[in-house]
Amino acid sequence: MKKEYKAKTTVYQKEEELQARECRLFRIEGRVQGVFFRESTRRQAQPLGITGYAKNMGDGSVQVLACGEPGALKRLTEWLQEGPPMAEVEHMDWIESESKCPESFVIL
């Protein structure tokens, strides 16, 4: 009798999945502090499988590190250009980041 073997997830497959993830470091300017921007960003990122952080900066901007699959990052990037209802995004830019992918999305 011949046994059937099912493919198991290997360490190599997990590494490939992580390598397919990209990280972007965003800087969002405008009325972005005191309007639940960081929490709203976390709520947008989590269902997309994006990890990273949102952090208020001393100059009034918000910094967001987002790591995830390219399609998910595209959706988050589009959302960050508008932000939550009370925000007024005047300028947003981002660069690719070599940061290590965090395990979750946190507010700093």
C-alpha positions in Angstrom: 0.0 0.0 0.0 1.4 3.3 -1.1 1.4 6.3 1.4 0.5 9.8 0.3 2.6 12.6 1.6 1.3 16.1 2.0 3.6 19.0 1.7 4.4 20.6 5.0 5.4 24.2 5.5 9.1 24.3 5.8 11.4 26.8 7.3 12.4 27.8 3.8 8.8 28.5 2.8 8.4 30.8 5.9 11.6 32.6 5.0 10.4 33.1 1.4 7.1 34.6 2.7 9.0 37.0 4.9 11.3 38.0 2.0 8.2 38.8 -0.1 7.2 41.4 2.5 8.3 45.0 2.1 8.7 47.7 4.6 7.9 51.4 4.1 8.7 54.3 6.4 6.0 57.0 6.0 6.0 60.6 7.2 2.5 62.2 7.3 2.1 65.9 7.9 -0.9 68.2 8.5 -3.5 67.9 11.2 -2.5 64.3 12.1 -2.0 64.5 15.9 -5.0 64.5 18.3 -7.3 63.0 15.7 -6.9 59.3 16.4 -4.5 58.9 13.4 -2.2 56.3 15.0 -5.1 54.2 16.3 -7.0 54.4 13.0 -3.8 53.4 11.2 -3.4 50.3 13.4 -7.1 49.4 12.7 -6.4 49.7 8.9 -3.1 47.8 9.1 -4.1 44.8 11.1 -6.7 43.2 8.8 -4.3 43.7 5.9 -1.6 41.7 7.7 0.6 44.7 8.0 3.0 45.0 11.0 4.9 48.0 12.2 4.2 51.1 14.2 2.6 54.5 14.2 4.4 57.2 16.2 3.8 60.9 16.9 6.8 63.1 16.1 7.9 66.2 17.9 7.3 68.4 14.8 3.6 67.5 14.7 3.9 64.8 12.0 3.2 61.1 12.3 5.7 58.4 11.4 4.5 55.0 10.3 6.6 51.9 9.7 4.5 49.4 7.7 5.7 46.0 6.7 3.6 43.6 4.5 2.8 42.3 1.1 3.0 44.9 -1.7 -0.7 44.9 -2.4 -1.6 45.4 1.3 1.0 48.2 1.5 -0.6 49.9 -1.6 -4.0 49.9 0.1 -2.5 51.3 3.4 -0.6 54.0 1.4 -3.8 55.1 -0.3 -5.6 55.3 3.1 -2.7 57.2 4.7 -3.1 59.9 2.1 -6.5 60.7 3.5 -6.3 59.4 7.1 -9.2 59.2 9.5 -12.2 61.6 9.2 -10.9 64.3 11.6 -7.4 64.4 10.0 -6.2 66.8 7.3 -3.3 65.3 5.5 -1.3 68.0 3.8 1.7 66.0 2.8 2.8 62.4 2.9 5.9 60.7 1.6 7.6 57.4 2.2 10.8 55.5 1.6 11.6 51.9 1.4 13.0 50.7 4.7 15.4 47.9 5.5 13.9 47.5 9.0 13.2 44.1 10.4 9.5 43.2 10.1 7.9 43.5 13.6 5.5 40.8 14.7 2.5 43.1 15.2 1.4 46.7 14.6 1.8 48.9 17.7 1.3 52.5 18.7 4.4 54.2 20.1 
